[in-house]
Amino acid sequence: MSVAEAIAGWARELSEVGGPNTLLWAPERRDGFLDLSTAHPGGVSMLLAGRPTSLSDLVREPAAFEEAREVARRIHAAAADLLAERGLVAGFVAIGVATWDPPRARAVVEAPVLLRPCRLRPVSAAEADFDLDLGPTVEVNPALVNYLRSVAGIEVDHTALAALADGAYGFDPYPVYAALARLCADVPGFSVTPRLALATYPYVKLA
C-alpha cells in the first residue's frame, strides 16, 4: 500500500467519526428535516424572494401543517442549542439535491446543491406557527465542492455557480442545476433533483 492510499484510508475512517455528513450523505433519520418541495407555490415564491413567510402559508392542509409544525419545533430547538452552546448558525434551507454513484461507498449520496441561511421565529410562546426568514446569501454546498474536487477531480467555481441563481426575475436555482449537471456529466449516475428542505446542516464538518 502506498503512502497516498494509506492517507486516503485514514481520511475515510476519520470522516465517519460523529456520523455521516448530511451535507453529502442521506441522513439516517428524517425527523429533523422539513421537506418543503410540495409546499404551496405562493408561499414558496414568498420564501425564495426573501420575504418572511409563515409556515402556515407554506403548508396549508391542517393535518400536514400539524406535522410540519412539530418538525419545525425540533429544528428551532436544535438550531438554538447549537447557537447557544457552540456559537454556530446551523439553520439552512437546502435547494436542490445532487446524487451520483459513489465509488466504494455504502451510504446513499444526497448532497444539497445550494444553501441559504434560514431563521425560524415562533409567532407565539406556544409556537403555534413559525415565520421562516431566509438570509440574502446563497452558497453552493462547500462539502459538495470539496468532494467533487478531491474525489472526481472537478473544479467548481462556487462563486460563479451561485451567481447563476440571480435571475432577471429574482432567485432561480435552475440555471445552477443545469450548469452543475454539465460540469459533472462524466460522474457516474450524476443528477440534480429540485428539492426544498429546511434542516440544521453541520458546517463544522465540511470535508
C-alpha angles and dihedrals in degrees: 000000000000124000090250091053091048092050091048090052092050090048091053091050093048092047089062093059108110094017133282119329106246089205084074112013134054110263119252089226130033100198091098096050123085108201110208096172092113096036120132109290093227092055092045091052090052092048097048090045087063098250119135105261128193119231088234089060089055099042109034104165106095099227093044090048092054090053093044091050091055091052090047090053091054092048092047091050093047093048091048091051093049091049094047098042102034106014091241126146100212107158112108141158109228113213117198126354128232122210133180141153105275119208114249094349124134095192125085115251113234108155121174111233102203129023128199121182112245130195119205113208121187112227091213141013088259090056091232089160138357135223115221114210117187119207119235096244123092120195134184108237103271093207089056091050091049093047094050091049098045100037106025099028092235118142112212120195094216094187094053091042094052090048090063089072090066097090131181090258098038136278113002120167097186096087087054091052092050095047093048091049090053092050091050098041091122095049107104112253095355116165139149121222123195109245139152119204136162118213145126108271122199106242087167088071110048109146 
